[in-house]
């Protein structure tokens, strides 16, 4: 659950042997780290997570309503790689 107007950091950890294009609906996010490399200024709504990789992304909760967060591979969504971010 998020609060409107606040900035949130999501820590993504791909421990699998599959690539995952991870998508956040209704929001854009800033990629702040890939692996151990800090970044700034890269704005996306999808990030490709290679096998056995990590990333950090920040988004501002500024579009109230149910927000779907998922892998773009349909079989991965079918297996549960999806979630819903809700606002307070």
ABEGO torsion letter per residue (X at the ends): XBBBGBBBBBBBBBABABBBBBBBBGBBBBBABBEABBBBGBBBABBBBBBGBBBBBBBBBABBEBBBBBBABAAAAAAGBBBBBBBX
